Amino acid sequence: MRAEVAFSEAEIDEGRRLFAGNWSFLSAASSIESLPRARGLEVAFAGRSNVGKSSLINALTGRKALARTSNTPGRTQELIFFGASNSLTLVDLPGYGYAAAGKSKVAAWTRLIHDYLRGRAALGRVYVLIDARHGVKAVDETMLNELGKAAVSHQIVLTKCDQVSETDLVARVEQTASAMRNRPAAFPELIVTSARTGAGIPQLRAAIARLLAERFR
Ligand code: GDP
């Protein structure tokens, strides 16, 4: 079984067009009460702090500083919404797994994510970002378990693939994909990316375009 998703040229082109618009910040929500009204399809990005989530969102949207990079542990935990002039909204979920995060902070994060995942009909998929060097860690398992319990479709995106050798990458993809096969709400295939080199960015755009087409067919 292939562990990476494949796309046709037409799908790659569809993805390119979907992201060609002018992406901007729409709103931020630090509680479930302050979520913006959902419109169209939402696709969210989750990941351990420093996994490369901001860099990936910036690479996808072709904006240098749309998502703020190098989040600090003290930063308010917010869901951040980005849009362009189409029916897709990107949602940057607060990073998790800060070594220094206290119990109350972790509890607040869990509550916010839990409520968002369960109450958002517009949410089509969550991309869970995993550092290609490190693989799935215990903190990622917590996120994956939340997604499974909420029955939200999700898929792994490996980040920073420029930092590992081709051999290690193949092994990482296989190992991660096989761990995901035990999770019914998880997409079995991965998307392998590097915000630095641009590898996999056209494929991730195409994956989101495919999802949008499926949702509004
Ligand atoms: P976030 O905390 O998940 O939003 O992560 P950032 O996007 O701020 O990235 C964390 C660090 O990883 C920064 O120093 C980035 O420059 C670096 N980084 C992000 N993406 C890549 C990548 O694809 N390749 C490499 N080599 N470094 C990356």
Boltz pocket constraint, residues with backbone or C-beta under 6 A from the ligand:
constraints:
  - pocket:
      binder: B
      contacts: [[A, 47], [A, 48], [A, 49], [A, 50], [A, 51], [A, 52], [A, 53], [A, 54], [A, 55], [A, 56], [A, 68], [A, 69], [A, 70], [A, 71], [A, 95], [A, 159], [A, 160], [A, 161], [A, 162], [A, 163], [A, 193], [A, 194], [A, 195], [A, 196], [A, 197]]
      max_distance: 6.0
